[in-house]
Amino acid sequence: MPATTGATSSAWIRCVHQFHDTFATITDVDEPLEAIVETGLLIPRFCRENPDKARTLTLYRHSELLAGPPKGLLDDLTGLNDPVVAHISELTRRRFGDVTPRSVELVALAYRETPYGMVRGLIGGEIPAWLDQPIAAAITAVASLDPSTDD
C-alpha cells in the first residue's frame, strides 16, 4: 500500500463514490440472477471506461484506511460502503430468500471477487469488451450455487 496521504486518500474516496454511482444503472433489473450478473459487470465496464480511476481504486483497502484514517477523512470513510452493502443484501434476499452469512459470501464472490479477479491484471490498461461474456458466465455459475451446501 502506498503512503497514506490526505490527497491520495481523498482521490480514492472520490473514485469509490464514482464507482458506487454506477450501481444506479441496474436498479431496474427484475430477475435476481441477471441483477447479480449486471452488478458484477460494473467492474470491467468501470475499469474499461475509467482506467486511471480504476487504478486509483487499487491503492487502498477501505478497511485499512478506516483503521488508520488520514486526518480529516474519518467521516468520509465511515459508512462509505453502506450503499453497496445494502444493494448486495437486497440482491441476496432476492436471489436466495434468506440473507445468511453464507448466501452473502456467495453473492459477493459472484459479483465482486469473480469479475475483479478476471480483470485485475489488466486494470489501468485495455480491458477488452469480449471479456464481459466469460465474466458474465463465471458470475452466473457462482451465483447459481446453493448456499446451503458446503460442497
C-alpha positions as CSV (number, residue, x, y, z in Angstrom):
1,M,0.0,0.0,0.0
2,P,1.4,3.5,-0.8
3,A,1.9,6.0,1.8
4,T,-1.4,7.2,3.1
5,T,-1.8,10.8,2.5
6,G,-4.9,13.0,2.6
7,A,-4.6,13.9,-1.1
8,T,-4.4,10.3,-2.4
9,S,-6.9,9.1,0.1
10,S,-9.4,11.8,-0.9
11,A,-8.9,10.9,-4.6
12,W,-9.5,7.3,-3.7
13,I,-12.7,8.2,-1.9
14,R,-13.9,10.2,-4.9
15,C,-13.3,7.2,-7.2
16,V,-15.2,4.9,-4.8
17,H,-18.2,7.3,-5.0
18,Q,-17.9,7.4,-8.8
19,F,-17.9,3.6,-8.9
20,H,-20.8,3.4,-6.5
21,D,-22.8,5.8,-8.7
22,T,-22.7,3.1,-11.4
23,F,-24.9,0.9,-9.3
24,A,-27.9,3.2,-10.1
25,T,-27.8,1.8,-13.7
26,I,-29.0,-1.6,-12.7
27,T,-31.8,-0.8,-10.3
28,D,-34.5,-1.8,-12.8
29,V,-33.2,-5.4,-13.5
30,D,-36.0,-7.6,-12.2
31,E,-34.6,-11.1,-12.4
32,P,-32.2,-11.7,-9.4
33,L,-29.6,-13.7,-11.2
34,E,-29.4,-11.2,-14.0
35,A,-29.2,-8.4,-11.4
36,I,-26.2,-10.1,-9.8
37,V,-24.5,-10.5,-13.3
38,E,-25.2,-6.9,-14.2
39,T,-23.8,-5.8,-10.8
40,G,-20.6,-7.8,-11.4
41,L,-20.2,-6.5,-15.0
42,L,-20.0,-3.0,-13.5
43,I,-16.4,-3.8,-12.5
44,P,-15.0,-4.5,-16.0
45,R,-17.1,-1.7,-17.5
46,F,-15.9,0.9,-15.0
47,C,-12.3,-0.3,-15.4
48,R,-12.6,-0.1,-19.1
49,E,-14.2,3.3,-19.2
50,N,-12.1,4.8,-16.4
51,P,-8.6,3.2,-16.4
52,D,-7.0,5.9,-14.2
53,K,-9.8,5.9,-11.7
54,A,-9.7,2.1,-11.7
55,R,-6.0,2.1,-10.9
56,T,-6.6,4.6,-8.1
57,L,-9.1,2.2,-6.6
58,T,-6.3,-0.4,-6.2
59,L,-4.3,1.9,-4.0
60,Y,-6.1,1.2,-0.7
61,R,-8.5,-1.1,1.0
62,H,-11.3,0.5,2.8
63,S,-10.7,-1.5,6.0
64,E,-7.1,-0.3,6.1
65,L,-7.9,3.3,5.6
66,L,-10.6,3.1,8.2
67,A,-8.2,1.5,10.7
68,G,-5.8,4.4,10.3
69,P,-7.6,7.3,8.5
70,P,-5.7,10.3,7.3
71,K,-6.5,13.4,9.2
72,G,-10.0,14.8,8.5
73,L,-11.2,11.8,6.5
74,L,-12.8,9.6,9.1
75,D,-16.3,11.0,8.4
76,D,-15.8,10.4,4.7
77,L,-14.7,6.8,5.3
78,T,-17.3,5.9,7.8
79,G,-20.2,4.3,6.0
80,L,-18.6,4.7,2.6
81,N,-19.6,1.2,1.5
82,D,-23.1,1.2,3.2
83,P,-25.0,1.7,-0.1
84,V,-23.2,-1.3,-1.7
85,V,-23.8,-3.4,1.4
86,A,-27.5,-2.6,1.2
87,H,-27.6,-3.4,-2.5
88,I,-25.9,-6.7,-2.0
89,S,-28.1,-7.6,0.9
90,E,-31.1,-6.9,-1.3
91,L,-29.7,-9.0,-4.2
92,T,-29.0,-11.8,-1.8
93,R,-32.6,-11.7,-0.4
94,R,-34.0,-11.6,-4.0
95,R,-31.8,-14.5,-5.1
96,F,-31.9,-16.8,-2.2
97,G,-34.7,-15.6,0.1
98,D,-32.7,-15.7,3.3
99,V,-29.8,-13.3,3.9
100,T,-27.3,-15.5,5.7
101,P,-23.5,-15.1,6.0
102,R,-23.0,-17.9,3.5
103,S,-25.5,-16.5,1.0
104,V,-24.0,-13.0,1.2
105,E,-20.5,-14.5,0.8
106,L,-21.7,-16.4,-2.3
107,V,-23.2,-13.3,-3.9
108,A,-20.0,-11.3,-3.0
109,L,-17.9,-14.0,-4.6
110,A,-20.1,-13.8,-7.7
111,Y,-20.5,-10.1,-8.2
112,R,-17.2,-8.8,-6.8
113,E,-14.4,-11.3,-6.4
114,T,-15.0,-13.2,-9.7
115,P,-15.0,-10.2,-12.1
116,Y,-12.3,-8.4,-10.2
117,G,-10.1,-11.4,-10.3
118,M,-10.6,-11.7,-14.1
119,V,-9.6,-8.1,-14.8
120,R,-7.2,-7.3,-12.0
121,G,-4.0,-7.8,-14.1
122,L,-5.4,-5.5,-16.8
123,I,-6.5,-2.6,-14.6
124,G,-5.1,0.7,-15.9
125,G,-4.8,-0.7,-19.4
126,E,-7.1,-2.0,-22.1
127,I,-9.8,-4.3,-20.9
128,P,-11.3,-5.9,-24.0
129,A,-15.1,-5.8,-24.2
130,W,-15.1,-9.5,-25.2
131,L,-14.2,-10.3,-21.5
132,D,-17.7,-9.4,-20.4
133,Q,-19.0,-12.7,-21.8
134,P,-16.7,-15.0,-19.8
135,I,-17.1,-12.8,-16.8
136,A,-20.9,-13.0,-17.0
137,A,-20.7,-16.8,-17.4
138,A,-18.4,-17.1,-14.3
139,I,-20.7,-14.8,-12.3
140,T,-23.7,-16.8,-13.3
141,A,-22.0,-20.1,-12.4
142,V,-21.1,-18.8,-8.9
143,A,-24.4,-17.2,-8.2
144,S,-26.2,-20.4,-9.3
145,L,-24.6,-22.4,-6.5
146,D,-26.6,-23.4,-3.5
147,P,-25.6,-21.5,-0.3
148,S,-27.0,-24.2,2.0
149,T,-24.4,-26.8,1.0
150,D,-20.7,-26.9,2.0
151,D,-19.7,-29.0,-1.1
